[in-house]
Amino acid sequence: MQIEKTALEGVLILTPQRHGDARGFFSESWNRARMQAAGIETDFVQDNHSLSEASGTVRGLHFQTPPHAQVKLVRCGRGALWDVVVDIRRGSPTYGHWTGCDLSFENGRQLLVPAGFAHGFVTRAPGTEIVYKCSDYYAPDCDRALAFDDPNLGIDWGVGRAEAQLSAKDAAAPGFAGLDSPFVYEGTI
């Protein structure tokens, strides 16, 4: 598996090797022992699968607060998406900074999102499926969102609010400036 660092400490792009022939391919998307050998010590407890029918569907920016903060490993099962992560750890040298990565069925890339980061994506193709692992269970009382198009973050989604397909929750999400983040930067992840 190829592991690439991003501009945000702890946010990694994982690209599993694909073994293919005339039938298709086989890929090992997660192997605890190999990840531990690479320094990734996450124990995932829940898998999620999301389908977005329309291109331009935005989901996020989402995060869960402690005690149910989540590490996520996100991949695209079908279609294509632009995946975005924002550092929301108070005191971090990259607080409020973001990074993005194209995930698609074709490229097979995955994005590892540590706790303390908000996460979201926009679909680039109709019928896009997102499959992701979480290190903690969904906890509605800890579920939070930030406005995807907050100008203070300056994320280039390739789609504006008027044309984005949004849930009511995401359409009403507050801006970054008012965030009272429960996450505190504690040095190297």
Beta strands, then each sheet from edge to edge (+ up, - down):
strand 1: 2-5
strand 2: 12-15
strand 3: 18-21
strand 4: 24-27
strand 5: 46-52
strand 6: 58-64
strand 7: 72-78
strand 8: 80-87
strand 9: 98-104
strand 10: 110-113
strand 11: 117-123
strand 12: 128-134
strand 13: 143-145
sheet 1: 1+ 2- 10+ 7- 12+ 5-
sheet 2: 3+ 4-
sheet 3: 9+ 8- 11+ 6- 13+
end
